[in-house]
Amino acid sequence: MQRRAEFLLTRAPSASGLEVTDHRPAEIAGNDAEHRISLEDKNKKGVDDRARGVHIHPMSKELDLSAMENCVCFNLRRVTRIVTQFFDAEMRRHGIRPTQGTILLALNAVESWSMAELSDRLGMDRTTLVRNLRPLQRDGLAKALGGGRGGRVEVSITAKGQKKIKESLPAWRSAQSGTVKTLGEKRWSAILSDLETAALALNKQH
């Protein structure tokens, strides 16, 4: 039986108004029926079985940020896995994974990228990027030219890759629409802004 995935969206005094945590069972955190959002109907709410059970509830004024269950990294990675699984379920029938789709969209936006430029643009380390590029190259969706000892590697999309984008775009839009509908446009816009601010600030620190 597939393990049921749940996550808690908790109001916080930030621009986004949300902080993700999962330190309590959903049935405890969601006693107030007015704050429970049922996601049983995938088409209606835009989330499949893996992300069923989203709860939005008021947060206490004091949050113990030293507690492991409130770890920023843990909670962001956990929710990212759930969202990735949801997008993957929509897109895999087209033979493409969400991460690979993101790479193709980036390649389609510019005539060609160096490996270093693409890695920086996508926020991926080179090893992860190369691993995700391999199946795209194997299937003729992307190509890499150059290389060698210290040589510049140019990566670009192929005509077949552009066709694949057109085929998979409706599936991506469906997943995107369902996710944004679950969160709300204003809330997602605020979350996106907060995440970008955090990423820029943290990137300067290392």
C-alpha positions as CSV (number, residue, x, y, z in Angstrom):
1,M,0.0,0.0,0.0
2,Q,1.4,3.4,-1.0
3,R,2.5,5.5,1.9
4,R,0.3,8.5,2.4
5,A,2.3,11.8,2.2
6,E,1.2,14.8,4.2
7,F,2.5,18.3,4.9
8,L,1.4,21.2,7.0
9,L,1.3,24.7,5.8
10,T,1.6,27.0,8.8
11,R,0.9,30.7,8.8
12,A,4.0,32.8,9.7
13,P,4.6,36.5,10.0
14,S,6.5,36.8,6.7
15,A,5.7,38.1,3.3
16,S,4.5,34.7,2.2
17,G,2.5,34.1,5.3
18,L,3.5,30.4,5.3
19,E,6.1,28.1,6.8
20,V,6.2,24.4,6.1
21,T,6.4,21.9,8.9
22,D,5.4,18.3,9.6
23,H,6.3,17.8,13.2
24,R,2.8,16.7,14.3
25,P,0.3,14.2,12.8
26,A,-2.2,15.9,10.5
27,E,-5.1,14.7,12.6
28,I,-3.8,16.7,15.6
29,A,-2.9,19.8,13.6
30,G,-6.1,19.8,11.7
31,N,-8.8,19.6,14.4
32,D,-10.4,22.8,13.2
33,A,-12.4,21.6,10.2
34,E,-12.3,25.1,8.7
35,H,-8.6,24.9,8.2
36,R,-8.5,21.5,6.6
37,I,-8.2,21.3,2.9
38,S,-9.2,18.0,1.4
39,L,-7.3,17.0,-1.7
40,E,-9.1,13.8,-2.4
41,D,-10.2,14.9,-5.9
42,K,-7.1,15.4,-8.0
43,N,-8.8,17.2,-10.8
44,K,-10.6,19.6,-8.4
45,K,-7.6,20.4,-6.2
46,G,-4.7,19.6,-8.4
47,V,-2.9,17.2,-6.1
48,D,-2.6,13.4,-6.3
49,D,-2.5,10.7,-3.6
50,R,1.1,11.4,-2.7
51,A,0.2,15.0,-1.6
52,R,-3.2,14.3,-0.1
53,G,-3.9,15.9,3.2
54,V,-2.9,19.6,3.2
55,H,-3.6,21.5,6.4
56,I,-3.5,25.3,6.9
57,H,-3.7,26.3,10.5
58,P,-2.8,29.3,12.7
59,M,0.7,29.1,14.2
60,S,1.5,30.0,17.7
61,K,3.5,33.2,18.2
62,E,6.6,31.4,19.4
63,L,8.2,28.9,17.1
64,D,11.1,26.8,18.4
65,L,13.5,27.3,15.5
66,S,16.1,25.2,17.3
67,A,13.9,22.1,17.0
68,M,14.9,19.6,14.3
69,E,11.3,19.4,13.1
70,N,11.4,23.1,12.2
71,C,14.7,22.8,10.2
72,V,14.5,25.0,7.1
73,C,16.5,22.5,5.0
74,F,14.5,19.4,6.0
75,N,11.1,21.0,5.4
76,L,12.0,22.6,2.1
77,R,13.5,19.4,0.8
78,R,10.5,17.4,2.0
79,V,7.9,19.6,0.3
80,T,10.1,19.7,-2.8
81,R,10.0,15.9,-3.0
82,I,6.2,15.9,-2.8
83,V,5.8,18.6,-5.4
84,T,8.3,17.0,-7.7
85,Q,6.4,13.7,-7.5
86,F,3.2,15.5,-8.4
87,F,4.8,17.1,-11.5
88,D,6.4,13.8,-12.4
89,A,3.1,12.0,-12.4
90,E,1.8,14.6,-14.9
91,M,4.8,14.7,-17.2
92,R,6.2,11.1,-17.2
93,R,3.6,9.9,-19.8
94,H,5.5,12.1,-22.2
95,G,8.8,10.3,-21.3
96,I,10.3,13.3,-19.5
97,R,11.0,14.2,-15.9
98,P,10.3,17.6,-14.4
99,T,14.0,18.4,-14.0
100,Q,14.7,17.4,-17.6
101,G,11.8,19.5,-18.7
102,T,13.3,22.5,-16.9
103,I,16.6,21.9,-18.7
104,L,14.9,21.7,-22.1
105,L,13.0,25.0,-21.4
106,A,16.3,26.7,-20.5
107,L,17.9,25.4,-23.6
108,N,15.0,26.5,-25.8
109,A,15.3,30.0,-24.4
110,V,18.9,30.6,-25.6
111,E,20.6,29.4,-28.8
112,S,23.3,27.7,-26.8
113,W,24.7,27.6,-23.3
114,S,28.1,26.7,-21.9
115,M,27.9,24.0,-19.3
116,A,29.0,26.4,-16.6
117,E,26.4,29.0,-17.6
118,L,23.6,26.4,-17.7
119,S,24.7,25.0,-14.3
120,D,24.6,28.5,-12.8
121,R,21.2,29.4,-14.4
122,L,19.5,26.3,-13.1
123,G,21.2,26.3,-9.7
124,M,22.6,22.8,-10.3
125,D,26.0,21.5,-9.6
126,R,27.8,20.2,-12.7
127,T,27.5,16.6,-11.7
128,T,23.8,16.8,-11.3
129,L,23.4,18.7,-14.6
130,V,25.5,16.1,-16.5
131,R,23.4,13.3,-15.0
132,N,20.2,14.9,-16.2
133,L,21.5,15.8,-19.6
134,R,22.6,12.3,-20.5
135,P,19.1,10.9,-21.1
136,L,18.2,14.0,-23.1
137,Q,21.3,13.5,-25.3
138,R,20.6,9.8,-25.5
139,D,17.1,10.5,-26.8
140,G,18.2,13.1,-29.2
141,L,16.5,16.0,-27.3
142,A,19.7,17.9,-26.6
143,K,23.3,18.0,-27.8
144,A,26.7,18.9,-26.4
145,L,29.6,20.0,-28.5
146,G,33.2,20.7,-27.6
147,G,34.9,19.6,-24.4
148,G,38.1,17.9,-24.0
149,R,40.8,18.9,-21.5
150,G,39.7,22.2,-20.1
151,G,37.6,22.9,-23.2
152,R,34.3,24.8,-23.3
153,V,31.2,22.6,-23.7
154,E,28.3,24.1,-25.6
155,V,24.8,22.6,-24.9
156,S,21.8,23.2,-27.1
157,I,18.3,21.9,-27.8
158,T,17.6,19.9,-30.9
159,A,14.5,20.0,-33.2
160,K,13.3,16.8,-31.5
161,G,13.7,18.5,-28.1
162,Q,11.6,21.5,-29.2
163,K,8.9,19.1,-30.3
164,K,9.1,17.3,-27.0
165,I,8.5,20.7,-25.2
166,K,5.4,21.3,-27.2
167,E,4.1,17.8,-26.4
168,S,4.7,18.0,-22.7
169,L,3.8,21.6,-22.1
170,P,0.1,20.9,-21.5
171,A,1.0,18.4,-18.8
172,W,3.3,20.9,-17.1
173,R,0.6,23.6,-17.3
174,S,-1.8,21.2,-15.7
175,A,0.6,20.4,-12.8
176,Q,1.5,24.1,-12.4
177,S,-2.2,25.2,-12.4
178,G,-3.2,22.5,-9.8
179,T,-0.3,23.5,-7.5
180,V,-0.9,27.2,-7.7
181,K,-4.7,26.7,-7.3
182,T,-4.0,24.7,-4.1
183,L,-1.8,27.5,-2.7
184,G,-3.5,30.5,-4.2
185,E,-1.8,32.9,-6.7
186,K,-1.1,35.6,-4.2
187,R,0.3,33.2,-1.6
188,W,2.5,31.5,-4.2
189,S,3.7,34.8,-5.5
190,A,4.8,35.8,-2.0
191,I,6.4,32.5,-1.3
192,L,8.4,32.7,-4.6
193,S,9.5,36.2,-3.7
194,D,10.6,35.1,-0.2
195,L,12.5,32.1,-1.6
196,E,14.3,34.2,-4.1
197,T,15.3,36.7,-1.4
198,A,16.6,33.9,0.8
199,A,18.5,32.2,-2.0
200,L,20.2,35.5,-3.0
201,A,21.1,36.3,0.6
202,L,22.4,32.8,1.4
203,N,24.4,32.6,-1.9
204,K,26.4,35.7,-0.8
205,Q,27.4,34.0,2.4
206,H,29.3,31.1,0.9
